Amino acid sequence: MIRVKHKFNKLILIFLTILLAIPAFACRYTVREIGFADFGTDNYRLYFFKDKNVSPEQEKQFKRITYAALLDANVQAEIIDIVSQPEHTALKYYKKGKDYSTPIAILVDPEGNNSLTFQLSGKGKKFKESVWTLLENVISSSSRSEILNSIVQSYAVVLFIEGNDNSENERVLSEINLSIDTITSSKNQMPKPVDHPPSLVILKHTQLENEHVLLWSLGLTENLLQQSAVVVLYGRGRIMGRSLQNALLQQVNINNLLTIVGADCECGLDRSWIMGKMLPIRWDKKHQKEVIKWHNFDAENPFVKAEMSQILSIAPNKVRKQGALGTGTLYGYTESAIKIVKSFDEHSEKNAVADSVSQDNYYINTTYFYILLFFILIIIIGIFIFIRSKKREL
């Protein structure tokens, strides 16, 4: 009787081990949920350059206005004295310009690769008005407001930027709607079902001139805006993958980007897909409260951030991102081999996107396989111990 009880306790122990192992393998957050966190490494920089033509009063006004306007934005302002700070790294953006006359401000993306120059005008009241206008254009626009109004509760936002060809616009819109329908029909099979399907935001071709900063942040220059473009956005206004144009504007590619938004973060996904580049936006307490309401977690909670940071430290980093080194978990030092491509065309770009998504799917499937194998092994061991105990009783 004592031996039977001992074997029964062993089975209970094995069962408890399985229950404890499930949370260890379960993915706590999806890509979409981690996208709501801000680790302070995705900020844009707004440099204000001053020389002898900029008065102390103008400098003070710029400081006061930027402090108030950028309080909830992912844009940080900095004043640079061209004369007393000749070695400042941001002067490389200033020197790119031709025949600048101060005062000017230059917006730089988080990676430090692209810049956008704004000429500030006048003195006194005119200068103050030009600074306010600049800041409002940098962090807000009608399209970005429409995106933020639906991005928290929606699965994702599909931004459709119209080109100048109406027939092509209709074709791309049809591809987008098919993709949204596909995701909507399969949302209950995802790790964490979302009540609201992807939202569609359309940027008309006639509105492009009013969305200069948004288009710049998406990597879409004026030369590329004659054709349609699609961008998938999630979380805190993050870009999933990259903008789709030309031959890439197909349902399968839109589906792939939307699918990754709902994927588990702990299943081998590349970090560069998890933490997409953010748009320059204002994210205030209203949006934070909506995240808590719709997702039942606070993305600004230090404990939540620490957990998400740990998840990101496990994710492979095939594309190195700029960030604070030495954090230990988030953006640490990495080395990787770089493949040099001698030629490039749209066909090769399409294959590259498909290969990247295929590789991420490989990581996910491999992880699921090992989890299943682990559970099967535990069950076999439990059955073996149970049969052996029965034999001993006989």
C-alpha angles and dihedrals in degrees: 000000000000091000092051090050090049092053091046090054089052091055091049089051091051091048092051090048089056091049091050091047094056096070089046091059098034117101108238097192136032125219088257093055096046087050089070092064122092116205094181094248098100099065124135117224123227110196120197111200119207135185135160090301092063113081124219088245091057090050091052092047091051091051094049095046096046092048091056099038099043098043094111098025132101090234123100121200125213132179117222124194107214092203103043096035104047092149097052110131092225091065088082088072091048093050091053090071128085125231095348117184115199140271096063135145126208124202116211126193122238093260091051092232102111133040137189122204126215124190114217116208140210134351135271113003094003091054092051091049092049091051093050091048091049094051094047090051092048099053105025144035137153093266094047090050090052090049094050092047091065107021097086099056098027122083088240141321122252109205112203115196111195123226128207094265110087095195091052090047090055092049094050092045089054090052090050094050091050090051093049090049091050093051092044093053092050100039093104090060093057124101090256115017116222120213096214120057123223114299124227122224117185122203107200119222089239090058097055096097090060093052099056096132094045093051091046091053089052091053093247113138126190091263090059097046098080087082132055121269136191127203126184113214129189143164114005094001094295124164115236109219107318143309115291120224141157113354092005092066096100133123093246093058093046089048091051093053093046092048093054089055089065096041125113114263096217097057101090099279116160111257092229088063093046097050105042121184113274126232116241099264145144110249109186135178091276091066092044090054090050090054090054091047097048100033103029094230136088111237090196095055109115092224092051090048091049091052092047090047090055090051090052091050089060094048115096114254106215091158115045114225127202115251147119110315123219097035088128095219114032118041107001130159116292137171127208139169117256120217112214114219114203097193134027135194139154092266093056091045090053091051090048092055091047092048092050093050090044091053092050089050088051090056091050095048092046092052092050090049093055092046090052091046090052093053092046090052092051091050092050091050090049092050091047093053091046094051091045092052090050091052092051091051090055 
